[in-house]
Amino acid sequence: MPIRISNYAGKFGWNARKYFPRLASELYLKLQFTTRGKVQQDYIDYFLNAPEIPHPHVVNLETINRCNSTCEFCTANKNAEKRPYARMSEELYYSIIDQLRDWNYKGHLTLYGNNEPWLDTRIVEFHKYARKQLPDCFIFMSTNGLILDIDKVKSIIPYVNQLIINNYCLDMKLHDNIQEIYDYVNAHPDEFKDVDILIQMRYLKEVLTNRAGSAPNKKATSKIIKETCLMPFTDMWITPNGKLGICCCDNFEVTDFGNLNNIALKDAWNSALYKRLRTAVKDGRQNWEFCKHCDFIDTKLRTDIAKEAMKEAGYGKYAK
């Protein structure tokens, strides 16, 4: 089936997120830290002891730093945005994609960060170029769907493996335009047989993580988070001005792990600063100032990819 709807924990989960937001957030995070911690630590050990530093698993490439939604958990929402406007130059974008090609990158790629990708009028052409240069990459788009229509969906699907539509709402109903897309795809499945379209039902006022203190509706406290984090080992986070940030939680773009206008992408990923970060957080977030109060937990995608990477490498108990 080329299109599906996901609603985490169904109606029960929706009501928990709506009526008991902080409790739902804390219970979810506790569950995720408990169930994923061992795999995360195993992958970190594998990464740090690999004869050659592994590629990132997900390259997040934000081409424009603006959003048109009002999600209360995100500083990128149009009512809370504080970043100076930035739009990636075409020269820089094509250079990054070419460098990924030359690096033989075959992981996940998304032209998305803390933003809405459809606000960049070049987004289809950018995806077209990425698909041509990186034919073996898993390319996915994540959008809030507010300005999405059937024509836009048709224009992007030749170049992506997955289209994620986040239906942010208050009533657990599809927006009219997203309902039209859902009905059309169901009526014309052959047109979409080569792409996975996932509609995620999301509560607009949900409390998620504090995102290193940047989340508008969940500020960081003095609590020290001692769990480790996979993001420095799995994700490359590129802002429109070419700066490498630490991860998606750096909504204010205060961290700097290299400027791709001045340094090669591969060299940045292998930099001494990145190595210091990884050595520090392998034993807990308390060892890195930006991370020590952050309760963000990476998505299941990262843990699953980490497992697969260890299987492919024949590492320990994960060996095939």
C-alpha positions in Angstrom: 0.0 0.0 0.0 1.6 3.3 -1.1 0.0 5.4 1.6 -0.7 4.8 5.3 -1.7 6.7 8.4 0.2 6.4 11.7 -1.1 7.6 15.1 1.2 6.6 17.9 -0.7 4.4 20.4 -4.0 5.3 18.7 -6.7 7.2 20.4 -5.3 6.4 23.8 -1.9 7.8 22.9 -3.6 10.9 21.4 -5.6 11.6 24.5 -2.6 11.1 26.7 -0.6 13.6 24.7 -3.5 16.0 24.8 -4.7 15.8 28.4 -1.5 14.7 30.2 1.2 16.2 28.0 4.1 16.3 30.4 3.4 12.8 31.9 3.1 11.3 28.4 6.4 12.9 27.4 8.2 11.7 30.5 6.9 8.2 30.3 7.7 7.9 26.6 11.2 9.2 27.1 11.8 6.8 30.0 10.6 3.9 27.9 12.8 4.8 24.9 15.9 5.4 27.0 15.4 2.0 28.7 14.8 0.0 25.5 17.3 1.6 23.3 20.2 2.3 25.6 22.1 -1.0 25.1 22.0 -0.9 21.3 23.1 2.7 21.4 26.1 1.9 23.5 27.0 -1.1 21.4 27.0 1.1 18.3 29.1 3.8 19.9 31.7 1.2 20.9 31.6 -0.2 17.3 32.0 3.4 15.9 34.9 4.4 18.1 36.8 1.1 17.5 36.2 0.9 13.7 39.4 0.8 11.7 37.9 3.6 9.5 35.4 6.1 10.8 31.9 5.1 9.6 29.9 7.3 7.4 27.0 9.2 9.0 23.7 7.3 8.7 21.5 10.4 8.1 22.5 13.6 6.4 20.1 16.4 7.3 20.5 19.2 4.8 18.4 22.3 5.5 18.1 24.5 2.5 16.0 27.3 4.0 15.5 28.0 7.7 11.8 28.9 7.9 8.6 27.1 8.7 4.9 28.0 8.3 3.4 26.0 11.2 2.7 26.9 14.8 3.8 23.7 16.6 4.2 24.6 20.2 7.1 22.3 20.8 9.4 23.9 18.2 11.3 27.2 18.1 11.1 27.0 14.3 7.4 27.7 14.4 6.5 31.0 12.8 5.5 32.6 16.1 8.8 31.7 17.9 11.4 31.8 15.1 14.5 33.8 16.1 17.1 32.7 13.5 18.2 35.3 10.9 16.7 34.3 7.6 19.0 32.0 5.6 18.7 30.3 2.2 21.4 27.9 1.0 23.2 29.0 -2.1 22.9 26.7 -5.1 26.6 26.5 -5.4 27.0 25.2 -1.8 24.1 22.8 -2.2 25.5 21.2 -5.4 28.9 21.0 -3.8 27.6 19.1 -0.8 25.7 16.6 -2.9 28.8 16.1 -5.1 31.0 15.6 -2.0 28.5 12.9 -0.7 28.7 11.2 -4.1 32.5 11.2 -4.1 32.4 9.9 -0.5 30.4 7.0 -1.8 27.6 7.9 0.6 24.7 5.4 0.6 22.8 6.3 3.7 19.7 8.4 4.4 19.4 11.9 3.1 16.7 14.5 3.8 16.6 18.1 2.6 15.0 19.1 5.8 16.0 20.4 9.3 14.1 22.7 11.6 12.0 24.0 8.7 9.3 23.3 6.1 11.1 22.2 2.9 8.3 23.3 0.5 9.0 26.9 1.4 12.1 26.6 -0.8 10.9 26.9 -4.4 13.9 25.0 -5.6 13.1 21.9 -3.5 12.0 19.6 -6.4 15.1 20.5 -8.5 17.3 19.9 -5.5 15.8 16.5 -5.0 16.2 15.7 -8.7 19.9 16.4 -8.5 20.3 14.5 -5.3 18.7 11.4 -6.8 20.8 11.6 -9.9 24.1 11.9 -8.0 23.1 9.5 -5.1 21.1 6.7 -6.7 21.7 4.3 -3.8 20.7 6.7 -1.1 17.4 6.5 0.8 16.0 10.0 0.3 13.0 11.0 2.3 11.1 14.2 2.7 9.3 15.3 5.9 6.7 18.1 5.6 3.9 19.5 7.7 1.7 19.3 4.6 0.1 22.8 5.0 0.9 23.8 1.4 1.0 20.4 0.0 -1.3 19.3 -2.9 -1.6 16.4 -5.3 0.6 18.2 -7.9 3.4 18.7 -5.4 3.2 15.1 -4.4 3.5 14.0 -8.0 6.4 16.3 -8.6 8.5 14.9 -5.7 7.8 11.2 -5.7 10.2 10.3 -8.6 13.1 11.5 -6.4 12.2 10.2 -2.9 11.9 6.8 -1.3 9.6 8.1 1.3 7.3 11.1 1.8 6.4 11.8 5.4 3.4 14.1 5.9 3.0 15.3 9.5 -0.7 16.2 10.0 -0.4 18.6 13.0 -3.9 19.3 14.3 -6.0 19.5 17.5 -8.9 17.2 16.5 -7.2 14.0 15.3 -8.6 14.6 11.8 -6.8 15.0 8.4 -6.6 18.5 7.0 -8.8 18.9 3.9 -5.8 19.0 1.5 -4.2 16.0 3.1 -7.5 14.1 3.0 -7.6 14.8 -0.8 -4.1 13.5 -1.2 -4.9 10.4 0.8 -8.0 9.7 -1.3 -6.2 10.3 -4.6 -3.3 8.0 -3.8 -5.7 5.3 -2.7 -7.6 5.7 -5.9 -4.5 5.6 -8.1 -2.1 3.2 -6.3 -0.1 2.4 -9.5 1.1 6.0 -9.7 2.7 5.7 -6.3 3.9 2.1 -6.2 7.5 3.1 -5.9 7.2 5.4 -2.9 6.2 5.0 0.7 3.8 7.8 1.7 3.3 8.0 5.5 0.8 10.4 7.1 1.6 10.9 10.8 -1.2 12.2 13.0 0.5 14.8 15.3 -0.9 16.8 18.1 -0.1 20.5 17.5 0.4 21.3 21.2 2.2 18.2 22.1 5.0 18.3 24.7 8.0 16.3 23.4 11.6 16.9 24.6 13.3 20.0 25.8 15.7 19.9 22.8 18.6 21.2 24.8 16.5 24.0 26.3 15.1 25.3 23.0 11.6 23.8 23.1 9.1 26.7 23.7 6.8 24.5 25.8 9.4 22.4 27.7 12.4 24.3 29.0 15.5 22.4 30.2 15.8 22.0 34.0 18.9 21.7 36.2 18.6 17.9 35.9 21.7 16.3 34.4 21.0 13.7 31.7 23.5 10.9 32.0 22.4 8.7 29.1 24.5 8.8 26.0 23.2 10.0 22.6 23.5 8.5 19.1 23.2 11.7 17.1 27.0 12.6 17.1 27.6 9.2 15.7 24.8 8.9 13.2 23.7 12.4 12.0 25.3 15.2 10.0 23.3 18.4 10.5 23.9 21.1 7.9 22.3 24.5 8.1 21.6 26.8 5.1 24.7 28.9 5.7 26.8 25.7 5.5 27.6 25.4 9.2 27.6 21.9 10.8 25.5 22.0 13.9 25.6 19.4 16.6 22.1 18.0 15.9 18.4 19.0 15.4 18.2 20.3 19.0 20.5 23.2 18.2 17.5 25.3 17.0 19.4 28.5 17.7 22.4 27.4 15.7 24.9 28.1 18.4 27.2 25.0 17.9 29.7 24.9 15.1 31.5 21.8 13.9 32.8 23.3 10.7 31.7 25.5 7.9 31.3 23.6 4.6 32.1 26.8 2.7 35.7 26.4 4.0 36.2 22.7 4.9 35.4 19.5 3.0 32.4 17.6 4.3 34.4 14.4 5.0 37.1 16.4 6.8 34.5 18.0 9.0 32.9 14.6 10.0 36.4 13.4 10.9 37.5 16.6 12.7 39.2 16.8 16.0 36.3 18.7 17.5 33.8 15.9 16.5 36.2 13.3 18.0 36.2 15.3 21.3 32.4 15.4 21.3 32.0 11.7 20.6 34.6 10.8 23.2 32.8 12.9 25.8 29.2 11.8 25.2 30.0 8.1 24.9 29.9 8.0 28.7 27.0 10.4 29.1 25.6 13.8 28.1 26.9 15.4 31.3 30.3 15.5 29.7 29.4 18.0 27.0 28.0 21.4 28.0 25.4 21.8 25.2 24.0 18.3 25.8 24.0 17.8 29.6 20.4 19.0 30.2 19.0 17.8 26.9 16.4 14.9 27.1 16.1 14.4 23.4 16.0 10.7 22.3 16.8 10.0 18.7 14.1 8.3 16.6 13.8 4.6 16.2 15.2 5.0 12.7 18.7 5.7 14.1 18.6 2.6 16.4 17.4 0.4 13.6 20.1 1.7 11.2 22.8 1.2 13.9 21.7 -2.4 14.3 21.9 -3.0 10.5 25.3 -1.4 10.3 26.7 -3.7 13.0 25.2 -6.7 11.2 26.8 -5.7 7.9 30.1 -5.2 9.7 29.8 -8.6 11.4 30.2 -6.8 14.8 29.8 -8.9 17.9 26.4 -10.4 18.6 24.9 -8.5 15.7 26.9 -10.5 13.2 24.8 -12.2 10.5 
